[in-house]
Amino acid sequence: MPFVIPAKAGIQRRTWTPAFAGVTRREMAEHTLFTIGYEKARLADVIAALKSAGVATLIDVRDRPQSRRPGFSKRQLAAGLEEVGIRYVGLKALGTPPEGREANRKRQWERFWRIVNDKLATAEAEHALAEAAAIASRTPSCLLCYEADPGICHRSRVADILAAGQGFAIRHISIDEVTA
């Protein structure tokens, strides 16, 4: 099924419902798509947050699954997740290209979201969106990217598209909820 990217009327900061606000772990995992950003986090804290939410599959939506943060480069991350029974899937086609990352760093939001939307409208991204939807329909899944704030991260756009196409509820997992 093709994914249609709805037109974005203006750039707005998103408000997210905390992942653990009065909802049982089982209820959260059923037809919920989680997102998480690892900025300023330790791998152990991210894994604890994923396990607390009942995530079975982590979908990495970074264009370049490399990181200066210990444990977050693709191979290290996949190995760390595998140790605790969480599957790793990398979908680079859903990542933000270099010019989009530059626009994000410069806080050029209109340019950033245009680049993200253009990237997600490609045939390659459409195929990856269908793969992500299939995975998340079968198993509790979480989209991962670097940015801690989902309101300024492209993973929120990926999540919006998947929610519109598949009816997922979106919940952002905050590392602070688990480590507090």
N, C-alpha and C positions, 0 to 999 in steps of 0.2 A: 504494500500500500504506500503510495507516495505521501510525503509529508509536505504540507503547505505551510510556509512561514507567514504567519499573519503580519500585516503591516504594523509597524510600531509607531504609534502616534505620540511623538515626543519622547524624550528620555526621562525616565522616572526612576528614582531609587525604589527598590522593592522592600516590602515589609515581609518578614518571614516568621512563621509560627515556630516556636522552639520545638525541637524534635521530641522532647520528653514531657510536654505540658499535659499531664493528666490522662495520658493514653498508655495502654498496656503495650508491652513489647510486641506481642503477637498482632494486636490491632494495627500498630505502626507498620509492621512488615508486610501486611496484606495490601497489595496494590498501591503501595507508597513508593515513590522514587525519592531517595535521599540524595543530598549533595553535601560535599565537605570540601573545605579549603585547608591546606596544611601550612599556610603562612605562620611563621613563628611557633610551630608546633613540633613536638618530638614524635617520632614514629610510634613509640609505645602509646602515646596519648591518642593518636589517630586510630590505632588498632583497638584500643579500649573503647573509643567512641563508636566505632563500627560494630564491635561485638555487642555493646549495650543496646544498640538500635536493632540488632538482629540481622545485620547485613551479611549476605552470603557471597555476593559478587561485587567487586569494586571495578567500576568502569572509568579508566583513566582517559580524560578528554583533553590532554595536553598535546599540542602540536610537537613539542620536543620533550619527551618524557625523561628529561635529565634535570638534576637539581643540585644545587650547592648544599642543600640541607641534607645532613646524614640520613641515609635510608630511603630517600625519596626518588632516586634514579630508578628507572624501570626494573632492572634485574634485582636490585636490592629490595625494592618495594614488593615485587612479585614473590620473592623468597620469604620475606617477613610475613606477608599475608598467608602464604601457603602453610607456614608453620602453625598458624592458628586456625586453619581450615577455611580461609576466605579465598575465593578464586579471583585472579587478576585478569582483566581484559583491557588491552590498550586499543583505543580507537582514535588514532592520530588525525584522521580525517575530520574529526569534530573539534580540533584544536584551533586556537587563534594563531593566524600567521604572524610573522615577525612585525609587519607594519601595524597590525592590530595591537600587539603587545607594546609597541612603541607609543601608540596613541593612548593606551591605558596608563602607561607610566607618566605621560605628559598630561593626563586627565583631560584629554580631548574626547569627551564622551560621544558627541555626535559622530565624529569620525570613527571612533572605536566601534560603536554599535552598527554603523553602516558596513564596516569591514567584516564584523562578525556575521551579520545577516547575509552579506554576499557570499561568504565562505560556506555558510550552512545551506545555501541555495544551490550548491554545486551537486552534480550527479554523485561524486565520491562521498560527499557528506550525506546525501539522501540515503545511500546504501548503508553507511555507518549508523544513521539514525534508525533505519529499519532493524539493523542488527542489535542496537542498544534496546530498542523496544521489545524485541523478541526475548532478549536476556532478562530484562526487567519484568517481563510478563511471567516468566517461569520461576524467578528466584528474587528474593529481596536484594535490591541493588542500590548502589550509591555512585554518583558521578563525582570524580575527584579532579581538582585543579589546585593551583597554588593560592590564589587570592582568598583571604579569609572572609571578606565581605561579599556575599553572593550577589548583592545589588550592583556591584561593579565588576562582576566576573561573567565571562561568556557562558559558564556552565548553567547559569540561570536561564539563558536563552535556549540552550539545549534542553533543559528540563521543561521549559514552557512548551516547546514544540512537542516533546514526548507526551506531556500531560494533555495537550490539545488533541493529539492523535490517538492516545490510548486511555485517557481518563485517569491517569495517575494523580494521586495527591502528592504534592511536593513538600518535602520537609528538609530544612537545612539542619545539619548536625553541627553544633558549635562545640569546639574543643573545650571551651570554658565551662560548659554544662557538665562535662565529665570530670574535669580536673579541679573544679571548685570545691 
